[in-house]
Amino acid sequence: MNLLISALLFASCARAETANIRAVQKNNEVVLIQRSTEPVESAEPALPDLSGKTAAELGADYISAVSNEEKIRLLDALQHATPKTERDLHILVALFLRDDASRDAAQRCLHRLPADAQEFGPYFLALINDEDSFLRIFGMNGALRLRYEPALKPIDKFTQERFPARRRTTQMLPKQANLWQLQFAALSTLTAWKGCEVLPLLLRKSQESPDVAGLAAAYCWPEAFDKFASWSRSSSSDNQEAAKIAWAAPVPLAALQSTLKKLLAIVLDRKEDPETRHRAAAKLGLAAGAEEIRLLLDKREKAIKDKDERTRLYIETAVFASHDERAIPLLEEYVRASPSATARAGALVQLRDMLPPERYEALLQERSRQDPDQENRSDLQRELAERLRAAQK
């Protein structure tokens, strides 16, 4: 069998070595001629240059495109194009009504419209006054981009209508879902336009739909902080739902930092609601600087001495959320000693972006053999195999 395998390998090599020789019959003789060994260039056609096309041309090409690759290229080019004519806007509207991918690209392109292009204001106002909810939303986006003052009154009118349901769900009838989305879009537009001037409206509307609390947090975190904290402590399930969304909303770093003292006070207050302490700890970690991390580590030591396990856990939550290098030893301790399989896996995921690759892989190797949980070990072994395959490419 070994001889057979060797023969096959030899024959394969011989064929490869003579692949550039061909036999040609000349009269009564067979002549061997060597083929050219120059590499043959690929005959694939060059991709067309899209940089000179208008938004309207890119949008029209996308609508008629067949292959997914071509569609992706066209949408990528479109979102970097600047609309300049009403024809460009017509195409953007058509794409906005089409599907999620084209809607996102159309909005990105619209946001490149020059803010001083006030001549398009009446166009957007006409869309806002249309009967179609999606056309109204597109019109509000355009009016916001231009800060076209005549559009404020109809947008404000939409915000005064009541939400058709507390949350938008897939079980809603299309008309009801569209009305909900229109109402939320109007509030989003008005908040982005006028800022915390509309905070009373946002807080009131949060009682109709808790999703509005996310807008209040994103734009008015310092001004609404005390309200979010009180909602967290409330016995009302509606208030608690709104508080949960507010605490989870993305908040600008400067706004978070302005509430550092309040966040720390909640984290350290043993009488505070546990869920509120946990949410405050996550936000505190995102805003904490070097001095705050040093203070938190000192408070952690005190909590350990006082055998205050809850406070220690909340402080560690904040330290982990900070991604500060001083969190690494604590995370490694969790990976090796936490009784929770989920906590061990989560700590390792966080270390993936914090440790040098060699050190992380060594820890991965160790835990793939020693983690007490079979599912954890399987996941880690799978990750090791994937990293090995990636390194071999």
C-alpha positions as CSV (number, residue, x, y, z in Angstrom):
1,M,0.0,0.0,0.0
2,N,2.8,2.4,0.8
3,L,4.4,1.7,-2.6
4,L,1.2,2.4,-4.3
5,I,0.8,5.7,-2.5
6,S,4.4,6.6,-3.4
7,A,3.8,5.8,-7.0
8,L,0.7,7.9,-7.2
9,L,2.5,10.8,-5.6
10,F,5.4,10.5,-8.0
11,A,3.0,10.3,-11.0
12,S,1.2,13.5,-9.8
13,C,4.6,15.3,-9.5
14,A,5.6,14.2,-12.9
15,R,2.4,15.4,-14.5
16,A,2.9,18.8,-12.8
17,E,6.4,19.1,-14.0
18,T,5.5,18.3,-17.7
19,A,2.3,20.3,-17.7
20,N,3.9,23.0,-19.8
21,I,4.9,20.5,-22.6
22,R,2.7,19.6,-25.5
23,A,3.1,17.1,-28.5
24,V,2.7,18.4,-32.1
25,Q,2.6,16.1,-35.2
26,K,4.8,17.4,-38.0
27,N,4.9,15.2,-41.1
28,N,6.0,11.8,-39.8
29,E,7.6,13.2,-36.6
30,V,6.2,14.1,-33.2
31,V,7.8,17.3,-31.9
32,L,7.6,18.4,-28.2
33,I,7.0,22.1,-27.8
34,Q,7.3,24.0,-24.5
35,R,4.3,26.2,-23.6
36,S,4.8,29.7,-22.3
37,T,5.2,29.8,-18.6
38,E,4.1,33.4,-18.3
39,P,1.2,33.8,-15.9
40,V,-2.1,34.4,-17.6
41,E,-3.9,37.5,-16.3
42,S,-7.5,37.2,-15.2
43,A,-10.0,38.3,-17.7
44,E,-12.5,39.5,-15.1
45,P,-13.9,42.8,-16.0
46,A,-13.0,45.8,-13.9
47,L,-15.8,47.0,-11.6
48,P,-17.4,50.3,-12.7
49,D,-16.4,53.4,-11.0
50,L,-19.3,54.8,-8.9
51,S,-17.7,57.9,-7.6
52,G,-19.0,60.3,-10.2
53,K,-22.6,59.1,-10.0
54,T,-25.4,61.2,-8.5
55,A,-27.6,60.0,-5.7
56,A,-30.5,59.6,-8.2
57,E,-28.3,57.5,-10.5
58,L,-27.0,55.2,-7.7
59,G,-30.5,54.7,-6.4
60,A,-31.9,53.9,-9.8
61,D,-29.1,51.4,-10.4
62,Y,-29.8,49.8,-7.1
63,I,-33.5,49.3,-7.9
64,S,-32.6,47.6,-11.2
65,A,-29.6,45.6,-9.8
66,V,-29.7,41.8,-9.7
67,S,-26.8,40.5,-7.8
68,N,-26.4,41.1,-4.0
69,E,-22.8,42.1,-4.5
70,E,-23.8,44.9,-6.9
71,K,-26.6,46.1,-4.5
72,I,-24.2,46.2,-1.6
73,R,-21.7,48.3,-3.6
74,L,-24.4,50.7,-4.8
75,L,-25.9,51.2,-1.3
76,D,-22.4,51.9,0.1
77,A,-21.7,54.5,-2.6
78,L,-25.2,56.0,-2.1
79,Q,-24.7,56.6,1.7
80,H,-21.6,58.6,0.9
81,A,-23.3,60.7,-1.9
82,T,-24.6,64.2,-1.4
83,P,-28.2,64.8,-2.6
84,K,-28.3,68.0,-4.6
85,T,-31.5,68.0,-6.7
86,E,-35.2,67.2,-6.2
87,R,-34.7,64.1,-8.4
88,D,-32.1,62.9,-5.9
89,L,-34.7,63.3,-3.1
90,H,-37.4,61.4,-5.2
91,I,-35.1,58.4,-5.4
92,L,-34.3,58.6,-1.7
93,V,-38.0,58.5,-0.9
94,A,-38.4,55.5,-3.1
95,L,-35.6,53.7,-1.4
96,F,-36.9,54.7,2.1
97,L,-40.1,52.9,1.3
98,R,-38.4,49.8,-0.1
99,D,-36.6,47.7,2.7
100,D,-34.5,48.1,5.8
101,A,-31.1,48.1,4.0
102,S,-32.1,50.7,1.4
103,R,-33.9,52.8,4.0
104,D,-30.8,53.0,6.1
105,A,-28.7,54.1,3.1
106,A,-31.3,56.6,2.1
107,Q,-31.3,58.2,5.5
108,R,-27.5,58.4,5.6
109,C,-27.5,60.1,2.2
110,L,-30.3,62.5,3.3
111,H,-28.1,63.5,6.3
112,R,-25.5,64.7,3.9
113,L,-27.9,67.2,2.4
114,P,-26.4,70.7,3.0
115,A,-28.1,72.3,6.0
116,D,-28.5,75.6,4.1
117,A,-30.5,74.0,1.2
118,Q,-33.6,75.7,2.4
119,E,-35.2,75.5,-1.1
120,F,-36.1,71.9,-0.3
121,G,-38.0,72.8,2.8
122,P,-41.4,72.9,1.1
123,Y,-40.7,69.5,-0.4
124,F,-40.2,68.0,3.1
125,L,-43.2,69.9,4.4
126,A,-45.4,68.4,1.7
127,L,-44.3,64.9,2.7
128,I,-45.0,65.6,6.4
129,N,-48.6,66.6,5.3
130,D,-49.0,63.4,3.3
131,E,-51.3,60.5,4.5
132,D,-48.6,57.9,4.4
133,S,-46.7,57.4,7.7
134,F,-43.4,56.6,6.1
135,L,-43.5,59.6,3.8
136,R,-44.2,61.7,6.9
137,I,-41.2,60.2,8.7
138,F,-38.9,60.9,5.7
139,G,-40.2,64.4,5.6
140,M,-39.5,64.9,9.3
141,N,-35.9,63.7,8.7
142,G,-35.4,66.2,5.9
143,A,-37.0,69.1,7.9
144,L,-34.8,68.3,10.9
145,R,-31.7,68.3,8.7
146,L,-32.6,71.8,7.4
147,R,-34.2,73.0,10.7
148,Y,-37.1,74.2,8.4
149,E,-39.2,76.2,10.9
150,P,-42.6,75.8,9.1
151,A,-42.4,72.0,9.7
152,L,-42.3,72.4,13.5
153,K,-46.1,73.0,13.9
154,P,-47.2,69.8,12.1
155,I,-44.5,67.7,13.8
156,D,-45.6,69.0,17.2
157,K,-49.1,68.2,16.4
158,F,-48.2,64.5,15.8
159,T,-46.5,64.4,19.3
160,Q,-49.8,65.4,20.9
161,E,-51.6,62.3,19.7
162,R,-51.8,59.3,22.0
163,F,-49.7,56.2,21.3
164,P,-51.9,53.4,20.0
165,A,-50.1,50.9,22.3
166,R,-47.4,50.9,25.0
167,R,-44.9,49.1,22.8
168,R,-44.6,48.4,19.1
169,T,-44.8,44.7,18.5
170,T,-44.9,42.3,15.6
171,Q,-48.5,41.3,16.5
172,M,-49.8,44.8,15.7
173,L,-51.9,45.4,12.7
174,P,-49.9,47.4,10.0
175,K,-51.9,50.6,10.4
176,Q,-51.5,50.5,14.2
177,A,-47.7,49.8,13.9
178,N,-47.3,52.6,11.4
179,L,-49.1,55.1,13.7
180,W,-46.9,54.0,16.7
181,Q,-43.8,54.5,14.6
182,L,-44.9,57.9,13.3
183,Q,-45.7,59.1,16.9
184,F,-42.3,58.0,18.1
185,A,-40.5,59.5,15.1
186,A,-42.2,62.8,15.7
187,L,-41.0,62.8,19.4
188,S,-37.5,61.8,18.3
189,T,-37.4,64.6,15.7
190,L,-38.7,67.2,18.1
191,T,-36.2,66.2,20.8
192,A,-33.3,66.2,18.4
193,W,-34.4,69.7,17.2
194,K,-35.3,71.4,20.5
195,G,-33.4,69.4,23.2
196,C,-34.4,69.4,26.8
197,E,-37.0,72.1,26.1
198,V,-39.3,69.2,25.4
199,L,-38.4,67.2,28.5
200,P,-41.8,67.6,30.2
201,L,-43.4,66.2,27.1
202,L,-41.0,63.3,27.1
203,L,-41.6,62.4,30.7
204,R,-45.4,62.6,30.2
205,K,-45.2,60.5,27.0
206,S,-43.1,57.9,28.9
207,Q,-46.2,57.0,30.8
208,E,-47.9,56.1,27.5
209,S,-44.9,54.3,26.1
210,P,-41.8,53.4,28.1
211,D,-39.6,53.6,24.9
212,V,-39.9,57.4,25.1
213,A,-37.9,57.3,28.4
214,G,-34.9,56.2,26.2
215,L,-35.2,59.5,24.3
216,A,-35.3,61.5,27.6
217,A,-32.2,59.6,28.8
218,A,-30.2,60.0,25.6
219,Y,-30.8,63.8,25.3
220,C,-31.5,64.9,28.9
221,W,-29.8,62.5,31.2
222,P,-28.6,65.1,33.9
223,E,-31.9,66.9,33.9
224,A,-34.0,63.7,34.1
225,F,-31.7,61.7,36.3
226,D,-33.7,62.2,39.6
227,K,-36.9,61.2,37.8
228,F,-35.3,57.9,36.5
229,A,-34.1,57.1,40.0
230,S,-37.6,57.7,41.5
231,W,-39.2,55.6,38.8
232,S,-36.8,52.8,39.7
233,R,-38.0,52.9,43.3
234,S,-41.6,53.1,42.4
235,S,-44.1,50.4,43.0
236,S,-45.7,51.1,39.6
237,S,-44.8,48.5,37.0
238,D,-45.2,51.2,34.3
239,N,-42.7,53.4,36.0
240,Q,-40.3,50.6,36.5
241,E,-40.5,49.6,32.9
242,A,-39.7,53.2,31.8
243,A,-36.8,53.3,34.3
244,K,-35.4,50.1,32.9
245,I,-35.4,51.6,29.3
246,A,-33.9,54.9,30.5
247,W,-31.1,53.3,32.4
248,A,-30.2,51.1,29.4
249,A,-30.2,54.0,26.9
250,P,-26.9,55.2,25.4
251,V,-25.9,58.4,27.1
252,P,-23.2,60.9,26.0
253,L,-20.1,60.5,28.2
254,A,-20.2,64.2,29.3
255,A,-23.8,63.8,30.5
256,L,-22.9,60.6,32.5
257,Q,-19.9,62.3,34.1
258,S,-22.1,65.1,35.3
259,T,-24.0,62.6,37.4
260,L,-20.9,60.7,38.8
261,K,-21.6,61.7,42.4
262,K,-25.2,60.7,42.3
263,L,-24.4,57.4,40.6
264,L,-21.8,56.6,43.3
265,A,-24.2,57.5,46.1
266,I,-26.7,55.0,44.7
267,V,-24.2,52.3,44.3
268,L,-23.0,52.6,47.9
269,D,-26.4,53.1,49.5
270,R,-27.3,49.8,51.2
271,K,-30.9,50.9,51.6
272,E,-31.3,51.6,47.9
273,D,-33.3,49.3,45.6
274,P,-31.0,46.4,44.4
275,E,-31.9,46.7,40.8
276,T,-31.3,50.5,40.9
277,R,-27.9,49.9,42.4
278,H,-27.0,47.5,39.7
279,R,-28.1,49.8,36.9
280,A,-26.3,52.8,38.5
281,A,-23.1,50.7,38.8
282,A,-23.1,49.9,35.1
283,K,-23.5,53.6,34.2
284,L,-20.9,54.6,36.8
285,G,-18.3,52.3,35.3
286,L,-18.9,53.8,31.8
287,A,-18.2,57.3,33.2
288,A,-15.5,56.6,35.7
289,G,-12.0,58.0,35.2
290,A,-8.8,57.0,36.9
291,E,-9.6,58.7,40.1
292,E,-13.0,57.2,40.4
293,I,-11.6,53.7,39.7
294,R,-9.1,54.2,42.5
295,L,-11.9,55.2,44.8
296,L,-14.0,52.2,43.8
297,L,-11.2,49.8,44.5
298,D,-10.7,51.3,48.0
299,K,-14.5,51.0,48.6
300,R,-14.3,47.4,47.5
301,E,-11.6,46.6,50.1
302,K,-13.8,48.3,52.7
303,A,-16.8,46.2,51.6
304,I,-14.8,43.0,51.9
305,K,-13.7,43.9,55.4
306,D,-17.3,44.8,56.4
307,K,-18.5,41.5,54.8
308,D,-20.8,43.6,52.6
309,E,-21.2,41.2,49.8
310,R,-23.8,43.1,47.8
311,T,-21.8,46.3,47.8
312,R,-18.7,44.5,46.7
313,L,-20.6,43.0,43.8
314,Y,-22.0,46.3,42.7
315,I,-18.6,48.0,42.9
316,E,-17.1,45.2,40.8
317,T,-19.8,45.6,38.2
318,A,-18.8,49.3,37.9
319,V,-15.1,48.4,37.7
320,F,-15.7,45.8,35.0
321,A,-17.9,48.2,33.0
322,S,-15.0,50.7,33.0
323,H,-12.7,48.5,31.0
324,D,-9.9,49.9,33.1
325,E,-6.7,47.8,33.2
326,R,-7.0,47.5,37.0
327,A,-10.1,45.4,36.3
328,I,-8.0,42.6,34.7
329,P,-6.9,40.9,38.0
330,L,-10.5,40.9,39.2
331,L,-11.8,39.5,35.9
332,E,-9.1,36.7,36.0
333,E,-10.2,35.9,39.5
334,Y,-13.8,35.6,38.3
335,V,-12.7,33.4,35.4
336,R,-11.0,30.9,37.8
337,A,-13.0,31.1,40.9
338,S,-16.6,32.4,40.4
339,P,-19.2,29.8,41.3
340,S,-21.4,31.0,38.4
341,A,-20.7,29.4,35.0
342,T,-22.3,32.4,33.3
343,A,-20.1,34.9,35.3
344,R,-16.9,32.9,34.4
345,A,-17.8,32.9,30.7
346,G,-18.7,36.6,30.8
347,A,-15.5,37.6,32.4
348,L,-13.5,35.7,29.8
349,V,-15.4,37.4,27.0
350,Q,-14.5,40.8,28.5
351,L,-10.8,39.8,28.9
352,R,-10.7,39.0,25.2
353,D,-10.4,42.7,24.3
354,M,-8.3,43.6,27.4
355,L,-5.5,41.1,27.3
356,P,-2.6,40.7,24.8
357,P,-3.5,37.9,22.4
358,E,-0.9,35.5,23.7
359,R,-2.0,35.9,27.3
360,Y,-5.6,35.6,26.4
361,E,-5.0,32.4,24.4
362,A,-3.0,30.9,27.3
363,L,-6.0,31.6,29.6
364,L,-8.3,30.2,27.0
365,Q,-6.2,27.0,26.9
366,E,-6.3,26.7,30.6
367,R,-10.0,27.2,31.1
368,S,-10.9,24.9,28.1
369,R,-9.5,22.1,30.2
370,Q,-10.3,23.2,33.8
371,D,-13.7,25.0,33.7
372,P,-16.1,22.9,35.8
373,D,-19.0,23.5,33.3
374,Q,-19.1,21.2,30.3
375,E,-20.8,23.8,28.1
376,N,-18.2,26.4,29.0
377,R,-15.4,24.0,28.1
378,S,-17.0,23.1,24.8
379,D,-17.5,26.8,23.9
380,L,-13.8,27.6,24.8
381,Q,-12.5,24.6,22.8
382,R,-14.6,25.8,19.8
383,E,-13.1,29.3,20.1
384,L,-9.6,27.9,20.3
385,A,-10.2,25.9,17.1
386,E,-11.5,28.9,15.3
387,R,-8.5,31.0,16.4
388,L,-6.2,28.3,15.2
389,R,-7.9,28.1,11.8
390,A,-7.7,31.9,11.5
391,A,-4.0,31.9,12.3
392,Q,-3.3,29.3,9.6
393,K,-4.9,31.3,6.9
